[in-house]
């Protein structure tokens, strides 16, 4: 009985020490890892935005929509005027799970570039969504050009990656959905003042007595 109690005591001490070491290591690495992820995200923001001379990470707006969560938009400005925005989107239906991308558009909703932030797609196949050959085909496109946002296999204009149609389709659909979200909320994102109800009223001529 004493031997069992001694072993339990020793195991408890070992577990407590191990937990302490893990907590210490986590505390020491949490900030560097977080900073690394932020640096990667901001690098993607800078690479997809139209020309700017401000600090996009200090010029943001959050848009919340029921069922779609909250999206953070980074605004790029040139001489004070907004030139475009960058924002992250998630394609939930990749071959191996979610695909996170960063999209940059100008004020007209035309794509300036996309970057792949995170994915679990198959190396050598679906992972090719990271290549410039795949990503660059979205540049210069908008919701009206093309009218059909699908890969060639589905009748669209975007080239799918050989052996990775699911990955290609997921990214294409995510970009299209993101452009629609931007268009829906563009007035707020771009700080465009909507006409007031007073301005919309048509003056009524006074009747002569």
Backbone as JSON Lines, residues from 0, in Angstrom:
{"i":0,"aa":"X","n":[0.83,-1.21,0.0],"ca":[0.0,0.0,0.0],"c":[0.86,1.25,0.0]}
{"i":1,"aa":"X","n":[1.91,1.25,0.83],"ca":[2.81,2.39,0.9],"c":[3.51,2.61,-0.44]}
{"i":2,"aa":"X","n":[3.85,1.46,-1.1],"ca":[4.53,1.56,-2.4],"c":[3.62,2.21,-3.45]}
{"i":3,"aa":"X","n":[2.34,1.86,-3.39],"ca":[1.37,2.44,-4.33],"c":[1.22,3.94,-4.1]}
{"i":4,"aa":"X","n":[1.14,4.31,-2.81],"ca":[1.01,5.73,-2.48],"c":[2.24,6.52,-2.92]}
{"i":5,"aa":"X","n":[3.41,5.88,-2.76],"ca":[4.65,6.55,-3.15],"c":[4.69,6.77,-4.66]}
{"i":6,"aa":"X","n":[4.26,5.74,-5.41],"ca":[4.23,5.87,-6.87],"c":[3.24,6.95,-7.32]}
{"i":7,"aa":"X","n":[2.09,6.98,-6.65],"ca":[1.1,8.01,-6.99],"c":[1.65,9.41,-6.73]}
{"i":8,"aa":"X","n":[2.36,9.54,-5.61],"ca":[2.95,10.83,-5.26],"c":[3.99,11.26,-6.3]}
{"i":9,"aa":"X","n":[4.83,10.28,-6.7],"ca":[5.87,10.58,-7.7],"c":[5.24,10.97,-9.03]}
{"i":10,"aa":"X","n":[4.2,10.23,-9.45],"ca":[3.53,10.53,-10.72],"c":[2.86,11.9,-10.67]}
{"i":11,"aa":"X","n":[2.3,12.25,-9.52],"ca":[1.66,13.55,-9.36],"c":[2.67,14.68,-9.51]}
{"i":12,"aa":"X","n":[3.85,14.48,-8.88],"ca":[4.92,15.47,-8.97],"c":[5.38,15.63,-10.42]}
{"i":13,"aa":"X","n":[5.56,14.5,-11.11],"ca":[6.02,14.53,-12.5],"c":[5.01,15.25,-13.38]}
{"i":14,"aa":"X","n":[3.7,14.94,-13.17],"ca":[2.65,15.57,-13.96],"c":[2.61,17.07,-13.71]}
{"i":15,"aa":"X","n":[2.76,17.47,-12.44],"ca":[2.73,18.89,-12.1],"c":[3.91,19.63,-12.73]}
{"i":16,"aa":"X","n":[5.09,19.03,-12.67],"ca":[6.28,19.65,-13.25],"c":[6.13,19.76,-14.77]}
{"i":17,"aa":"X","n":[5.62,18.69,-15.4],"ca":[5.43,18.7,-16.85],"c":[4.45,19.78,-17.28]}
{"i":18,"aa":"X","n":[3.36,19.89,-16.51],"ca":[2.36,20.91,-16.82],"c":[2.96,22.3,-16.68]}
{"i":19,"aa":"X","n":[3.78,22.48,-15.67],"ca":[4.42,23.78,-15.47],"c":[5.37,24.13,-16.6]}
{"i":20,"aa":"X","n":[6.14,23.14,-17.04],"ca":[7.09,23.36,-18.14],"c":[6.35,23.71,-19.42]}
{"i":21,"aa":"X","n":[5.25,22.97,-19.71],"ca":[4.46,23.23,-20.91],"c":[3.84,24.63,-20.88]}
{"i":22,"aa":"X","n":[3.34,25.01,-19.71],"ca":[2.75,26.34,-19.57],"c":[3.79,27.43,-19.78]}
{"i":23,"aa":"X","n":[4.99,27.21,-19.27],"ca":[6.08,28.18,-19.43],"c":[6.48,28.32,-20.89]}
{"i":24,"aa":"X","n":[6.64,27.16,-21.56],"ca":[7.02,27.17,-22.98],"c":[5.95,27.86,-23.82]}
{"i":25,"aa":"X","n":[4.67,27.56,-23.52],"ca":[3.57,28.18,-24.26],"c":[3.57,29.69,-24.07]}
{"i":26,"aa":"X","n":[3.82,30.12,-22.84],"ca":[3.84,31.55,-22.55],"c":[4.97,32.26,-23.28]}
{"i":27,"aa":"X","n":[6.12,31.58,-23.39],"ca":[7.27,32.18,-24.04],"c":[7.15,32.24,-25.56]}
{"i":28,"aa":"X","n":[6.39,31.3,-26.13],"ca":[6.28,31.21,-27.59],"c":[5.01,31.83,-28.15]}
{"i":29,"aa":"X","n":[4.02,32.07,-27.29],"ca":[2.73,32.58,-27.77],"c":[2.85,33.91,-28.49]}
{"i":30,"aa":"X","n":[3.54,34.86,-27.91],"ca":[3.68,36.18,-28.52],"c":[4.47,36.14,-29.83]}
{"i":31,"aa":"X","n":[5.65,35.45,-29.86],"ca":[6.4,35.37,-31.13],"c":[5.59,34.72,-32.25]}
{"i":32,"aa":"X","n":[4.84,33.65,-31.91],"ca":[4.03,32.97,-32.92],"c":[2.92,33.89,-33.41]}
{"i":33,"aa":"X","n":[2.27,34.59,-32.47],"ca":[1.21,35.52,-32.85],"c":[1.74,36.64,-33.73]}
{"i":34,"aa":"X","n":[2.93,37.16,-33.41],"ca":[3.54,38.23,-34.21],"c":[3.88,37.72,-35.6]}
{"i":35,"aa":"X","n":[4.36,36.46,-35.68],"ca":[4.71,35.88,-36.97],"c":[3.47,35.76,-37.86]}
{"i":36,"aa":"X","n":[2.35,35.3,-37.28],"ca":[1.11,35.18,-38.04],"c":[0.62,36.54,-38.5]}
{"i":37,"aa":"X","n":[0.73,37.54,-37.63],"ca":[0.29,38.89,-38.0],"c":[1.16,39.46,-39.12]}
{"i":38,"aa":"X","n":[2.47,39.21,-39.04],"ca":[3.39,39.69,-40.08],"c":[3.05,39.05,-41.43]}
{"i":39,"aa":"X","n":[2.73,37.75,-41.4],"ca":[2.37,37.05,-42.63],"c":[1.09,37.63,-43.23]}
{"i":40,"aa":"X","n":[0.11,37.9,-42.35],"ca":[-1.16,38.45,-42.83],"c":[-0.96,39.84,-43.43]}
{"i":41,"aa":"X","n":[-0.18,40.69,-42.75],"ca":[0.02,42.04,-43.25],"c":[0.85,42.04,-44.54]}
{"i":42,"aa":"X","n":[1.74,41.08,-44.67],"ca":[2.5,40.94,-45.92],"c":[1.55,40.62,-47.07]}
{"i":43,"aa":"X","n":[0.57,39.75,-46.79],"ca":[-0.43,39.41,-47.8],"c":[-1.29,40.62,-48.14]}
{"i":44,"aa":"X","n":[-1.66,41.4,-47.11],"ca":[-2.46,42.61,-47.33],"c":[-1.73,43.56,-48.27]}
{"i":45,"aa":"X","n":[-0.47,43.79,-47.99],"ca":[0.32,44.73,-48.8],"c":[0.48,44.25,-50.24]}
{"i":46,"aa":"X","n":[0.55,42.93,-50.42],"ca":[0.79,42.41,-51.77],"c":[-0.45,42.42,-52.66]}
{"i":47,"aa":"X","n":[-1.65,42.47,-52.05],"ca":[-2.86,42.41,-52.87],"c":[-3.56,43.77,-53.03]}
{"i":48,"aa":"X","n":[-3.12,44.77,-52.26],"ca":[-3.75,46.09,-52.35],"c":[-3.29,46.88,-53.57]}
{"i":49,"aa":"X","n":[-4.15,47.74,-54.11],"ca":[-3.71,48.71,-55.12],"c":[-2.69,49.64,-54.46]}
{"i":50,"aa":"X","n":[-1.96,50.46,-55.24],"ca":[-0.94,51.36,-54.68],"c":[-1.48,52.18,-53.5]}
{"i":51,"aa":"X","n":[-0.7,52.27,-52.43],"ca":[-1.13,53.01,-51.25],"c":[0.09,53.63,-50.56]}
{"i":52,"aa":"X","n":[-0.15,54.65,-49.74],"ca":[0.93,55.28,-49.01],"c":[0.6,55.45,-47.52]}
{"i":53,"aa":"X","n":[-0.45,54.77,-47.07],"ca":[-0.82,54.82,-45.66],"c":[-0.43,53.53,-44.95]}
{"i":54,"aa":"X","n":[-0.92,53.33,-43.75],"ca":[-0.69,52.09,-43.0],"c":[-2.03,51.36,-42.88]}
{"i":55,"aa":"X","n":[-2.29,50.4,-43.76],"ca":[-3.6,49.72,-43.79],"c":[-4.0,49.08,-42.46]}
{"i":56,"aa":"X","n":[-3.01,48.63,-41.68],"ca":[-3.35,47.98,-40.41],"c":[-3.92,48.97,-39.4]}
{"i":57,"aa":"X","n":[-3.77,50.28,-39.68],"ca":[-4.32,51.31,-38.8],"c":[-5.53,52.0,-39.42]}
{"i":58,"aa":"X","n":[-5.97,51.47,-40.54],"ca":[-7.13,52.04,-41.24],"c":[-8.05,50.89,-41.63]}
{"i":59,"aa":"X","n":[-8.85,50.45,-40.67],"ca":[-9.69,49.27,-40.9],"c":[-11.15,49.56,-40.56]}
{"i":60,"aa":"X","n":[-12.01,48.69,-41.06],"ca":[-13.43,48.76,-40.73],"c":[-13.95,47.33,-40.66]}
{"i":61,"aa":"X","n":[-14.78,47.06,-39.65],"ca":[-15.36,45.74,-39.48],"c":[-16.81,45.74,-39.96]}
{"i":62,"aa":"X","n":[-17.15,44.71,-40.72],"ca":[-18.53,44.56,-41.19],"c":[-19.07,43.24,-40.64]}
{"i":63,"aa":"X","n":[-20.15,43.33,-39.91],"ca":[-20.78,42.14,-39.33],"c":[-22.08,41.85,-40.05]}
{"i":64,"aa":"X","n":[-22.24,40.6,-40.41],"ca":[-23.46,40.2,-41.12],"c":[-23.95,38.87,-40.54]}
{"i":65,"aa":"X","n":[-25.23,38.78,-40.27],"ca":[-25.79,37.56,-39.71],"c":[-25.5,36.37,-40.62]}
{"i":66,"aa":"X","n":[-24.97,35.32,-40.02],"ca":[-24.67,34.12,-40.78],"c":[-23.33,34.13,-41.46]}
{"i":67,"aa":"X","n":[-22.69,35.3,-41.54],"ca":[-21.39,35.4,-42.22],"c":[-20.28,35.84,-41.28]}
{"i":68,"aa":"X","n":[-20.62,36.1,-40.03],"ca":[-19.6,36.52,-39.07],"c":[-19.16,37.95,-39.31]}
{"i":69,"aa":"X","n":[-17.96,38.26,-38.84],"ca":[-17.4,39.61,-38.97],"c":[-16.18,39.6,-39.88]}
{"i":70,"aa":"X","n":[-16.14,40.52,-40.81],"ca":[-15.03,40.62,-41.76],"c":[-14.29,41.94,-41.52]}
{"i":71,"aa":"X","n":[-12.98,41.85,-41.42],"ca":[-12.14,43.03,-41.21],"c":[-11.56,43.48,-42.54]}
{"i":72,"aa":"X","n":[-11.82,44.72,-42.92],"ca":[-11.32,45.28,-44.18],"c":[-10.17,46.24,-43.89]}
{"i":73,"aa":"X","n":[-9.06,46.02,-44.58],"ca":[-7.89,46.91,-44.48],"c":[-7.96,47.87,-45.67]}
{"i":74,"aa":"X","n":[-8.01,49.16,-45.37],"ca":[-8.15,50.15,-46.45],"c":[-6.8,50.75,-46.84]}
{"i":75,"aa":"X","n":[-6.53,50.75,-48.15],"ca":[-5.34,51.39,-48.67],"c":[-5.71,52.76,-49.2]}
{"i":76,"aa":"X","n":[-4.87,53.76,-48.95],"ca":[-5.13,55.12,-49.41],"c":[-3.91,55.69,-50.12]}
{"i":77,"aa":"X","n":[-4.16,56.56,-51.05],"ca":[-3.12,57.29,-51.76],"c":[-3.48,58.76,-51.68]}
{"i":78,"aa":"X","n":[-2.61,59.56,-51.04],"ca":[-2.89,60.98,-50.84],"c":[-4.24,61.19,-50.15]}
{"i":79,"aa":"X","n":[-4.56,60.29,-49.25],"ca":[-5.79,60.42,-48.46],"c":[-7.01,59.76,-49.05]}
{"i":80,"aa":"X","n":[-6.99,59.46,-50.34],"ca":[-8.15,58.85,-51.0],"c":[-8.02,57.33,-51.0]}
{"i":81,"aa":"X","n":[-9.11,56.65,-50.73],"ca":[-9.09,55.18,-50.7],"c":[-8.87,54.64,-52.12]}
{"i":82,"aa":"X","n":[-7.89,53.77,-52.25],"ca":[-7.6,53.14,-53.55],"c":[-8.14,51.72,-53.63]}
{"i":83,"aa":"X","n":[-8.35,51.1,-52.48],"ca":[-8.86,49.74,-52.46],"c":[-8.82,49.16,-51.06]}
{"i":84,"aa":"X","n":[-9.25,47.92,-50.94],"ca":[-9.26,47.25,-49.64],"c":[-8.78,45.81,-49.78]}
{"i":85,"aa":"X","n":[-8.32,45.28,-48.66],"ca":[-7.92,43.88,-48.6],"c":[-8.68,43.24,-47.45]}
{"i":86,"aa":"X","n":[-9.1,42.0,-47.63],"ca":[-9.83,41.3,-46.58],"c":[-9.7,39.8,-46.76]}
{"i":87,"aa":"X","n":[-9.79,39.08,-45.63],"ca":[-9.64,37.63,-45.65],"c":[-10.99,36.96,-45.88]}
{"i":88,"aa":"X","n":[-10.93,35.82,-46.52],"ca":[-12.13,35.01,-46.75],"c":[-11.77,33.54,-46.57]}
{"i":89,"aa":"X","n":[-12.77,32.74,-46.28],"ca":[-12.54,31.3,-46.07],"c":[-13.4,30.5,-47.02]}
{"i":90,"aa":"X","n":[-12.74,29.6,-47.75],"ca":[-13.46,28.63,-48.59],"c":[-13.64,27.38,-47.73]}
{"i":91,"aa":"X","n":[-14.84,27.07,-47.29],"ca":[-15.04,25.95,-46.37],"c":[-15.0,24.57,-47.01]}
{"i":92,"aa":"X","n":[-15.05,24.53,-48.34],"ca":[-15.22,23.26,-49.04],"c":[-14.0,22.85,-49.85]}
{"i":93,"aa":"X","n":[-12.8,23.08,-49.29],"ca":[-11.6,22.57,-49.97],"c":[-11.56,21.05,-49.89]}
{"i":94,"aa":"X","n":[-10.65,20.44,-50.61],"ca":[-10.56,18.98,-50.63],"c":[-10.24,18.42,-49.24]}
{"i":95,"aa":"X","n":[-9.38,19.13,-48.5],"ca":[-8.96,18.65,-47.18],"c":[-9.39,19.57,-46.04]}
{"i":96,"aa":"X","n":[-10.32,20.46,-46.32],"ca":[-10.79,21.36,-45.27],"c":[-10.84,22.8,-45.74]}
{"i":97,"aa":"X","n":[-10.8,23.71,-44.79],"ca":[-10.92,25.13,-45.1],"c":[-9.67,25.69,-45.79]}
{"i":98,"aa":"X","n":[-9.9,26.64,-46.68],"ca":[-8.81,27.35,-47.36],"c":[-9.0,28.83,-47.05]}
{"i":99,"aa":"X","n":[-8.02,29.43,-46.42],"ca":[-8.11,30.85,-46.07],"c":[-7.31,31.67,-47.08]}
{"i":100,"aa":"X","n":[-7.92,32.7,-47.62],"ca":[-7.26,33.52,-48.62],"c":[-7.39,35.0,-48.27]}
{"i":101,"aa":"X","n":[-6.5,35.81,-48.82],"ca":[-6.57,37.26,-48.69],"c":[-6.86,37.82,-50.07]}
{"i":102,"aa":"X","n":[-7.86,38.69,-50.16],"ca":[-8.29,39.25,-51.44],"c":[-8.11,40.76,-51.42]}
{"i":103,"aa":"X","n":[-7.6,41.3,-52.51],"ca":[-7.46,42.75,-52.64],"c":[-8.25,43.24,-53.83]}
{"i":104,"aa":"X","n":[-9.04,44.29,-53.63],"ca":[-9.84,44.86,-54.73],"c":[-9.7,46.37,-54.74]}
{"i":105,"aa":"X","n":[-9.95,46.97,-55.89],"ca":[-9.97,48.44,-55.94],"c":[-11.37,48.92,-55.6]}
{"i":106,"aa":"X","n":[-11.6,50.21,-55.71],"ca":[-12.89,50.77,-55.3],"c":[-14.05,50.34,-56.2]}
{"i":107,"aa":"X","n":[-13.74,49.81,-57.39],"ca":[-14.77,49.34,-58.3],"c":[-15.06,47.85,-58.12]}
{"i":108,"aa":"X","n":[-14.36,47.22,-57.18],"ca":[-14.57,45.8,-56.94],"c":[-13.82,44.91,-57.9]}
{"i":109,"aa":"X","n":[-12.78,45.45,-58.52],"ca":[-11.94,44.66,-59.44],"c":[-10.78,44.06,-58.65]}
{"i":110,"aa":"X","n":[-10.54,42.79,-58.85],"ca":[-9.51,42.08,-58.09],"c":[-8.11,42.56,-58.48]}
{"i":111,"aa":"X","n":[-7.31,42.91,-57.47],"ca":[-5.92,43.28,-57.69],"c":[-4.99,42.12,-57.37]}
{"i":112,"aa":"X","n":[-5.45,41.2,-56.58],"ca":[-4.63,40.04,-56.28],"c":[-5.22,39.21,-55.16]}
{"i":113,"aa":"X","n":[-4.79,37.95,-55.08],"ca":[-5.17,37.11,-53.95],"c":[-3.93,36.37,-53.46]}
{"i":114,"aa":"X","n":[-3.9,36.09,-52.18],"ca":[-2.85,35.3,-51.57],"c":[-3.5,34.19,-50.74]}
{"i":115,"aa":"X","n":[-2.89,33.03,-50.72],"ca":[-3.39,31.92,-49.91],"c":[-2.71,31.99,-48.55]}
{"i":116,"aa":"X","n":[-3.49,32.13,-47.49],"ca":[-2.95,32.26,-46.15],"c":[-2.77,30.91,-45.46]}
{"i":117,"aa":"X","n":[-3.75,30.02,-45.65],"ca":[-3.71,28.75,-44.92],"c":[-4.52,27.7,-45.67]}
{"i":118,"aa":"X","n":[-4.02,26.48,-45.7],"ca":[-4.77,25.38,-46.31],"c":[-4.17,24.04,-45.89]}
{"i":119,"aa":"X","n":[-4.91,22.96,-46.16],"ca":[-4.45,21.61,-45.85],"c":[-4.57,20.73,-47.11]}
{"i":120,"aa":"X","n":[-4.52,21.38,-48.28],"ca":[-4.7,20.64,-49.53],"c":[-3.5,19.72,-49.81]}
{"i":121,"aa":"X","n":[-3.72,18.74,-50.67],"ca":[-2.72,17.72,-50.96],"c":[-1.46,18.32,-51.57]}
{"i":122,"aa":"X","n":[-0.28,18.06,-50.98],"ca":[0.98,18.56,-51.55],"c":[1.15,18.1,-52.99]}
{"i":123,"aa":"X","n":[1.54,19.01,-53.87],"ca":[1.78,18.67,-55.27],"c":[0.53,18.69,-56.12]}
{"i":124,"aa":"X","n":[-0.63,18.75,-55.49],"ca":[-1.89,18.81,-56.25],"c":[-2.68,20.07,-55.82]}
{"i":125,"aa":"X","n":[-3.51,19.91,-54.8],"ca":[-4.29,21.04,-54.33],"c":[-3.44,22.18,-53.81]}
{"i":126,"aa":"X","n":[-2.23,21.86,-53.36],"ca":[-1.34,22.91,-52.84],"c":[-0.93,23.9,-53.92]}
{"i":127,"aa":"X","n":[-1.17,23.55,-55.18],"ca":[-0.81,24.44,-56.28],"c":[-1.7,25.68,-56.35]}
{"i":128,"aa":"X","n":[-2.71,25.75,-55.49],"ca":[-3.5,26.99,-55.42],"c":[-2.63,28.15,-54.95]}
{"i":129,"aa":"X","n":[-1.47,27.84,-54.37],"ca":[-0.54,28.87,-53.92],"c":[0.25,29.49,-55.07]}
{"i":130,"aa":"X","n":[0.33,28.8,-56.2],"ca":[1.18,29.25,-57.29],"c":[0.61,30.5,-57.97]}
{"i":131,"aa":"X","n":[1.5,31.3,-58.52],"ca":[1.07,32.53,-59.21],"c":[0.27,32.2,-60.47]}
{"i":132,"aa":"X","n":[0.56,31.06,-61.12],"ca":[-0.19,30.69,-62.32],"c":[-1.68,30.55,-62.02]}
{"i":133,"aa":"X","n":[-1.99,30.02,-60.86],"ca":[-3.4,29.87,-60.48],"c":[-3.96,31.18,-59.95]}
{"i":134,"aa":"X","n":[-3.26,31.83,-59.06],"ca":[-3.77,33.04,-58.39],"c":[-3.93,34.22,-59.34]}
{"i":135,"aa":"X","n":[-2.99,34.37,-60.27],"ca":[-2.98,35.55,-61.14],"c":[-4.15,35.6,-62.12]}
{"i":136,"aa":"X","n":[-4.81,34.46,-62.35],"ca":[-5.93,34.48,-63.31],"c":[-7.14,35.24,-62.77]}
{"i":137,"aa":"X","n":[-7.13,35.54,-61.47],"ca":[-8.24,36.31,-60.89],"c":[-8.01,37.81,-61.0]}
{"i":138,"aa":"X","n":[-6.78,38.23,-61.27],"ca":[-6.47,39.66,-61.35],"c":[-7.25,40.31,-62.5]}
{"i":139,"aa":"X","n":[-7.79,41.48,-62.22],"ca":[-8.52,42.2,-63.24],"c":[-9.94,41.73,-63.43]}
{"i":140,"aa":"X","n":[-10.37,40.75,-62.65],"ca":[-11.73,40.23,-62.78],"c":[-12.66,40.91,-61.76]}
{"i":141,"aa":"X","n":[-13.95,40.91,-62.09],"ca":[-14.96,41.48,-61.21],"c":[-16.21,40.63,-61.32]}
{"i":142,"aa":"X","n":[-17.25,41.01,-60.58],"ca":[-18.48,40.23,-60.62],"c":[-19.14,40.26,-62.0]}
{"i":143,"aa":"X","n":[-18.91,41.32,-62.76],"ca":[-19.5,41.42,-64.09],"c":[-18.59,40.89,-65.19]}
{"i":144,"aa":"X","n":[-17.35,40.58,-64.85],"ca":[-16.39,40.07,-65.83],"c":[-15.47,39.05,-65.17]}
{"i":145,"aa":"X","n":[-15.76,37.76,-65.3],"ca":[-16.8,37.17,-66.15],"c":[-18.15,37.11,-65.44]}
{"i":146,"aa":"X","n":[-19.19,36.84,-66.21],"ca":[-20.51,36.72,-65.61],"c":[-20.66,35.4,-64.86]}
{"i":147,"aa":"X","n":[-19.92,34.39,-65.31],"ca":[-20.03,33.07,-64.7],"c":[-18.73,32.73,-63.97]}
{"i":148,"aa":"X","n":[-18.77,32.8,-62.65],"ca":[-17.58,32.55,-61.83],"c":[-17.47,31.05,-61.51]}
{"i":149,"aa":"X","n":[-16.93,30.33,-62.49],"ca":[-16.74,28.88,-62.32],"c":[-15.47,28.46,-63.04]}
{"i":150,"aa":"X","n":[-14.97,27.27,-62.68],"ca":[-13.79,26.74,-63.37],"c":[-14.23,26.2,-64.73]}
{"i":151,"aa":"X","n":[-13.27,26.01,-65.61],"ca":[-13.59,25.57,-66.98],"c":[-14.37,24.26,-67.01]}
{"i":152,"aa":"X","n":[-14.06,23.39,-66.08],"ca":[-14.74,22.09,-66.04],"c":[-16.23,22.25,-65.81]}
{"i":153,"aa":"X","n":[-16.61,23.35,-65.16],"ca":[-18.02,23.61,-64.87],"c":[-18.63,24.62,-65.84]}
{"i":154,"aa":"X","n":[-17.88,24.98,-66.9],"ca":[-18.4,25.91,-67.89],"c":[-17.94,27.34,-67.73]}
{"i":155,"aa":"X","n":[-17.01,27.59,-66.78],"ca":[-16.52,28.94,-66.56],"c":[-15.24,29.23,-67.32]}
{"i":156,"aa":"X","n":[-14.53,30.27,-66.91],"ca":[-13.32,30.69,-67.62],"c":[-12.03,30.44,-66.82]}
{"i":157,"aa":"X","n":[-12.16,30.06,-65.57],"ca":[-10.98,29.9,-64.73],"c":[-10.4,28.48,-64.84]}
{"i":158,"aa":"X","n":[-9.11,28.43,-65.07],"ca":[-8.44,27.14,-65.23],"c":[-8.33,26.41,-63.89]}
{"i":159,"aa":"X","n":[-8.81,25.18,-63.87],"ca":[-8.65,24.38,-62.67],"c":[-7.29,23.69,-62.68]}
{"i":160,"aa":"X","n":[-6.79,23.38,-61.51],"ca":[-5.52,22.67,-61.39],"c":[-5.76,21.2,-61.7]}
{"i":161,"aa":"X","n":[-4.95,20.64,-62.56],"ca":[-5.1,19.23,-62.93],"c":[-5.01,18.34,-61.69]}
{"i":162,"aa":"X","n":[-6.02,17.54,-61.48],"ca":[-6.04,16.64,-60.33],"c":[-6.49,17.31,-59.05]}
{"i":163,"aa":"X","n":[-6.88,18.58,-59.13],"ca":[-7.31,19.3,-57.93],"c":[-8.46,20.24,-58.26]}
{"i":164,"aa":"X","n":[-9.46,19.71,-58.94],"ca":[-10.62,20.52,-59.31],"c":[-11.37,21.03,-58.09]}
{"i":165,"aa":"X","n":[-11.46,20.19,-57.07],"ca":[-12.2,20.6,-55.87],"c":[-11.55,21.81,-55.21]}
{"i":166,"aa":"X","n":[-10.24,21.8,-55.11],"ca":[-9.51,22.92,-54.52],"c":[-9.69,24.17,-55.37]}
{"i":167,"aa":"X","n":[-9.58,24.03,-56.68],"ca":[-9.73,25.15,-57.61],"c":[-11.13,25.74,-57.54]}
{"i":168,"aa":"X","n":[-12.1,24.85,-57.5],"ca":[-13.51,25.28,-57.44],"c":[-13.79,26.02,-56.13]}
{"i":169,"aa":"X","n":[-13.22,25.54,-55.04],"ca":[-13.46,26.15,-53.73],"c":[-12.93,27.58,-53.68]}
{"i":170,"aa":"X","n":[-11.72,27.79,-54.2],"ca":[-11.13,29.13,-54.19],"c":[-11.91,30.06,-55.11]}
{"i":171,"aa":"X","n":[-12.27,29.59,-56.29],"ca":[-13.01,30.41,-57.25],"c":[-14.34,30.87,-56.66]}
{"i":172,"aa":"X","n":[-15.05,29.95,-56.03],"ca":[-16.33,30.29,-55.43],"c":[-16.15,31.27,-54.28]}
{"i":173,"aa":"X","n":[-15.11,31.07,-53.47],"ca":[-14.86,31.95,-52.32],"c":[-14.56,33.38,-52.77]}
{"i":174,"aa":"X","n":[-13.8,33.52,-53.85],"ca":[-13.49,34.86,-54.38],"c":[-14.77,35.54,-54.86]}
{"i":175,"aa":"X","n":[-15.6,34.79,-55.58],"ca":[-16.86,35.35,-56.08],"c":[-17.77,35.79,-54.94]}
{"i":176,"aa":"X","n":[-17.88,34.96,-53.92],"ca":[-18.71,35.3,-52.76],"c":[-18.17,36.53,-52.04]}
{"i":177,"aa":"X","n":[-16.86,36.65,-51.98],"ca":[-16.23,37.79,-51.31],"c":[-16.48,39.07,-52.08]}
{"i":178,"aa":"X","n":[-16.43,39.01,-53.39],"ca":[-16.72,40.19,-54.21],"c":[-18.17,40.64,-54.03]}
{"i":179,"aa":"X","n":[-19.06,39.69,-53.89],"ca":[-20.47,40.01,-53.65],"c":[-20.64,40.67,-52.29]}
{"i":180,"aa":"X","n":[-19.92,40.18,-51.29],"ca":[-19.98,40.76,-49.94],"c":[-19.45,42.18,-49.95]}
{"i":181,"aa":"X","n":[-18.35,42.4,-50.69],"ca":[-17.78,43.74,-50.8],"c":[-18.76,44.69,-51.48]}
{"i":182,"aa":"X","n":[-19.36,44.24,-52.57],"ca":[-20.3,45.1,-53.29],"c":[-21.49,45.48,-52.42]}
{"i":183,"aa":"X","n":[-21.96,44.55,-51.63],"ca":[-23.11,44.77,-50.78],"c":[-22.84,45.84,-49.72]}
{"i":184,"aa":"X","n":[-21.6,45.89,-49.22],"ca":[-21.26,46.81,-48.13],"c":[-20.27,47.9,-48.56]}
{"i":185,"aa":"X","n":[-20.1,48.11,-49.86],"ca":[-19.06,49.02,-50.36],"c":[-19.22,50.45,-49.87]}
{"i":186,"aa":"X","n":[-20.46,50.91,-49.72],"ca":[-20.68,52.3,-49.29],"c":[-20.05,52.55,-47.92]}
{"i":187,"aa":"X","n":[-20.26,51.62,-47.02],"ca":[-19.69,51.77,-45.67],"c":[-18.19,51.56,-45.67]}
{"i":188,"aa":"X","n":[-17.74,50.57,-46.43],"ca":[-16.31,50.25,-46.47],"c":[-15.5,51.4,-47.06]}
{"i":189,"aa":"X","n":[-16.03,52.01,-48.12],"ca":[-15.33,53.06,-48.83],"c":[-15.68,54.46,-48.35]}
{"i":190,"aa":"X","n":[-16.47,54.53,-47.29],"ca":[-16.86,55.81,-46.69],"c":[-17.64,56.69,-47.66]}
{"i":191,"aa":"X","n":[-18.52,56.05,-48.43],"ca":[-19.36,56.8,-49.37],"c":[-20.64,57.18,-48.66]}
{"i":192,"aa":"X","n":[-20.92,58.47,-48.6],"ca":[-22.13,58.93,-47.93],"c":[-23.35,58.67,-48.79]}
{"i":193,"aa":"X","n":[-24.31,58.0,-48.18],"ca":[-25.55,57.74,-48.9],"c":[-26.46,58.96,-48.82]}
{"i":194,"aa":"X","n":[-27.19,59.26,-49.89],"ca":[-28.07,60.44,-49.86],"c":[-29.11,60.33,-48.76]}
{"i":195,"aa":"X","n":[-29.35,61.42,-48.07],"ca":[-30.33,61.42,-46.98],"c":[-31.74,61.4,-47.54]}
{"i":196,"aa":"X","n":[-32.67,61.06,-46.69],"ca":[-34.07,61.03,-47.12],"c":[-34.56,62.43,-47.48]}
{"i":197,"aa":"X","n":[-34.01,63.42,-46.78],"ca":[-34.41,64.8,-47.07],"c":[-34.0,65.19,-48.48]}
{"i":198,"aa":"X","n":[-32.79,64.72,-48.9],"ca":[-32.29,65.06,-50.23],"c":[-33.08,64.36,-51.32]}
{"i":199,"aa":"X","n":[-33.71,63.21,-50.95],"ca":[-34.46,62.45,-51.94],"c":[-35.85,63.01,-52.19]}
{"i":200,"aa":"X","n":[-36.3,63.88,-51.31],"ca":[-37.65,64.39,-51.45],"c":[-37.76,65.4,-52.6]}
{"i":201,"aa":"X","n":[-38.82,65.32,-53.32],"ca":[-39.07,66.26,-54.42],"c":[-39.87,67.44,-53.87]}
{"i":202,"aa":"X","n":[-39.36,68.65,-54.04],"ca":[-40.08,69.82,-53.51],"c":[-41.47,69.94,-54.12]}
{"i":203,"aa":"X","n":[-42.4,70.27,-53.29],"ca":[-43.79,70.43,-53.76],"c":[-44.06,71.93,-53.92]}
{"i":204,"aa":"X","n":[-44.5,72.32,-55.1],"ca":[-44.77,73.75,-55.35],"c":[-45.98,74.21,-54.54]}
{"i":205,"aa":"X","n":[-45.83,75.35,-53.97],"ca":[-46.94,75.9,-53.19],"c":[-48.06,76.34,-54.13]}
{"i":206,"aa":"X","n":[-49.27,76.01,-53.76],"ca":[-50.41,76.37,-54.58],"c":[-50.79,77.84,-54.34]}
{"i":207,"aa":"X","n":[-51.12,78.5,-55.41],"ca":[-51.55,79.89,-55.29],"c":[-52.97,79.94,-54.75]}
{"i":208,"aa":"X","n":[-53.19,80.87,-53.91],"ca":[-54.54,81.0,-53.34],"c":[-55.48,81.62,-54.37]}
